[in-house]
Amino acid sequence: MAKQDYYEALGISKSASAAEIKKGYRKMAIKYHPDKNPDDTTAEEKFKQCAEAYEILHFFSLRFVSY
């Protein structure tokens, strides 16, 4: 199994801010959502990849924010 580039999955740069990560996720989630692409297994898989990428990148972007 090949390692997934989370930034590429969301269509964002590696220096993206938390807001850019969220915007990239929302854009891709809408594009590949199963309700918009019924019976398309590749779109469903990409939707899951985007959700995983957002979960990981969002966590790490919040982890290093100082309050």
N, C-alpha and C positions, 0 to 999 in steps of 0.2 A: 504494500500500500504506500503510495507516494505521499510525502508530507505536503500539506496544504498551505499555501501562502494566504494568510487571513486578510492581509491588506488587498491583495489582488481579488479575492472573493468579494470584497465590498467595493472594489473599484476606487480605492483611495490611496494616497501616498503614505509612505512609511513615517512621515513626520506629521501625520494628521492629528488634529486636536480632538478632544472628546466630542465636541459638537460636530466635527466633520465625520467622525466615526458613526455617530448616530444618524446623520444625514445620509451617508453611504448605505447604511443598513436599511433605512426606511425605503430608499430608492430601489434597492435590490429586492427587498421583501415584497414590495408592491409588484415589481416586474415578474417575480417567480412564484407568487402566492398560488397555492393549489386551487383556490376558488377562481382565479383568473385563467388558469391553465388546467382545466379538467382533463383527466386521462393522459396527462403528459408526465411520465415518470422522471424525465431528465429535469424538468422544471421543479418538480417536487424535491429532487435530490439537491439541486442548486439552492433551493429555499432552505433546506436543512443545513447546508454548508454555510450559508450566510448567517443563519441564526447562531451556529457554533462560533463563527468568526466574531460576530458582534459580542457574544457572551464573553469570550476570552479578551478581546481588545478593550471592551468597555471596562471590564474588571481591572485590567492593568492600567488603563488611563486614569481611573479613579483612585487607584492605590497610590499613585505617586503625586497626587494633588495635595498641596499643603493647605491647611485650613488656618 
